[in-house]
């Protein structure tokens, strides 16, 4: 499994470096995509396969002023342990891309690269009322902005904190909540999602995400679709993006990801 963990980490880093930079807007990054779209797996009713000891995911996220990739991997720290039982876990999250920055007259349409990464340890707890997960570990965030007057620029190391809750009601309604705070640039995000099992492996419902840092805040909201396949999970979301910082225009966002259990 060590080999699988390493290969997924390399995949996550590669996805995170794959972004381009469309659109135009003022200030900082789009909604932080490292983990807001993917929640930790839970047991699937009727699944006869051996429980996974690790889980990896990767995808792309873009809006009218940001584009990039994200990926991650988590693994049980128990000997021969699974992600479907109580116990300590480890996870890696990496995201990266570019956003458009304006500060006339010297910087107009400037493409600013961003990297956001963390590696955390945590614990998962299964109860009758849902699955709870908590994580903590070091974080690194970089905004490669050449403007010396930019409110956020350069790179910082710090700590990241992540909490998750997930529950499935009557096998047909799935609710997921997630919150993250990283001390570099006071970067935070909060996401909520509700999905209904429409037919077979297809789940549909709404998702909303709040994101912010020392200089920028935004809200994204829209429909979410998840498809459970024989090899893993595929998710698609998109919709409305509302910057809550003055001087920024409303726009759109979209994301596609895949997630694979590792046994």
Secondary structure, 3 states (H helix, E strand, C coil): CHHHHHHHHHHHHHHHCCCCCCCCCCCCCCCCCCCCCCCCCCCCCCCCCCCCCEEEEEEEEEECCEEEEEEEEEEECCCCCCCCCCEEEEEEEEEEEEEEEEECCCEEEEEEEEEEEEEEEEEEEEECCEEEEEEEEEEEEEEECCCCCCCCCEEEEEEEEEEEEEEEECCCEEEEEEEEEECHHHEEEEEEEEEEEEECCEEEEEEEEEEECCCCEEEEEEEEEEEECCCCEEEEEEEEEEECCCCCCCEEEEEEEEEEEEC
